[in-house]
Amino acid sequence: MSVLLPEAIEQMKHHEGVRQKPYLCPAHIWTVGVGRVLYHDQIKLPMVRKGEYTGQIRREYPIRFEDSRLWSMEEVDELLRQDLQRFTLGVDRLCPVTTDGQKSALVSFSFNVGLGNLQRSSVRMRHNRGDYEGAAEAFMMWVKAGGRELPGLVKRRLDEKNLYLR
């Protein structure tokens, strides 16, 4: 049974960032720790008002009093442990992994793009066919956000690709 490599967890912390105080991420979602969404119902709200919609939008969602604080590193690490457990189970279900590097890379990738995107990705399809070189190259298809290539995503995908090939 493969396990997550410690350097993979450190890479995820590096690429995601570690925040002890909740903040509104670029998608206007209250987030804390290593990319932990605080309120999943906030995700269902629209980003902006369109047409005749007059209801609440994401950036107007209030943070709860008990969450508006400086979280300890122990709390942040526990949230990350819980998230990694969930993503590891998802990767185990979607991709029969043969190495620690593959598992670590696939968990990092899905942590960033979501398990649904992993499920539909060329990374998964090629991996499950046994085309490991092709799967490694497919990580580099996921370097854009908002139609633009982002240097941070390029660096992250290179790190994931290198982990995958270990």
N, C-alpha and C positions, 0 to 999 in steps of 0.2 A: 504494500500500500504506500503510495507516494505521499509526501508531506510538503508543506510550504517551506521554501528556503528562507532563512532569516533575512538575507539581503533583499528578497522580494518584498517583504513587509517594509523594510527601510526605504526601498525605492517607491513603494506606494505612498508612504508618509511624505517623502520628498516631493513627488509629483502632485499629490493631492493637497499637501500642506496640512499642518496641524494647528487647529485654532481652539483655544480654550474658552473663548467668548463667542456666543452665537452671533452669526452674521447672515445677511441676505446674500446668497450666492448670485452669480450673474443671471440665473433663471428665476430670481426673486423668491427663493425658498429658504426658510430658516434652517441653518446648517450649523453644526458644531463638530469639534473633533477632527477626524479624518474623513470629511465628506458625509457625515451622518445627517440625514434629513430628520428634522425634529417632528414635523407634522405632515403625514402623508396625505391628509385631506387638502392641504394647501396646494399640492401638485395638481389637483383636479380643477383648480380655479384658473380662469384665463389670465394671460400676461397683461393684456390691455383690454379696454372696453371697445367693442365693435358693434356697429349697428345700434339696436335699441337696448342692448344689455346695460343695465344700470347697477348690477350687483357688485359684490366685492371682487377685487382683483388681487393677485398674489402679493404684491408689495404692500397692500393694506392689511394683510393678515397680521393680527397682533401676536407678539411673542408672549407666552405665559410668564407670569411673575416669577414662578419657581425656576424657569429655564433661563431667565435674564440675569446671568451671574457668570463668574469665572469658574469654569469646571476644572476639577483637579486632573492632573495627568493620569491618575489611577482610573478616574471615571472615563476619560478619553480612551485610554488603552482598553478598558472593558467594552466600550461601545465598538471599538475596532475589532476586538476578539469576536464579539457577537456577529458583526457584519461579515467578517472573514469566514466564520463557520457557515453562515447562510450561503455565501458565494461558493465556498468549497463544495458544499452539498450539491449545488446547482451544476458546477463544473463536473463533478463525479457522475451526475445523472446524464449530462449532455455529451460528454467527451470521455471515452475510455482513455485515461491518461497512463502512460507507461513510465514516465520519469518525473522526478521532483521538479526539474526545470520546466517541463511542459505544464504541469499542474500549477506551478507558481505563476507562470506567464499567463495562463488562461484565467486564473483567479484575478490577477491584476487587471487584465483586459476587461473582464466582465464587471469588476468592481467599478470601472470607469464608464463603460458603455451600457451596462445592464445585461442581465441574463437573457432577456428577449432578443437583444441585438446579437449576443453570442450565438444564440440558437439559429439565427438566420444568416450568420456570417460565413464568408468563404474560409475564414480561419477554422471554424468548426467542421465545415464540409470537407475540407482538404485533410484536416487532422483525422477525422473519422474514416477516411479512405486510406489512411496510412501514408499520405503524401506530406511528410513532415517538413521537407524543404519548402514545398508550396504553401503550407500553413504558416511557416515562419515569414515568408514573403508577404502573405496576406495581411499580417499585422499592419503593414505600411499603407494599406488601403484606408486606414482609419485615422488619418491625420488632419482632417478638416472639421471645422465647426463654423456654422453660418456661411458655408460655401468657401471659406478661406483656409488655406493650410496654416496651421499654427505651429511655431517652432517648439513650443512646450509639448505638443502632442507628438511631433516628430521624435523628440528626445525620449519621450515615454515609450513610444512604440519600438524604437531601437533597443531600449532596455528590455522590453518584453520579448522582442525577437531573440535577443542574445540569451536571455533566460531560457526561452523555449528550446533553443538549440543545445543547451548544456546536457 
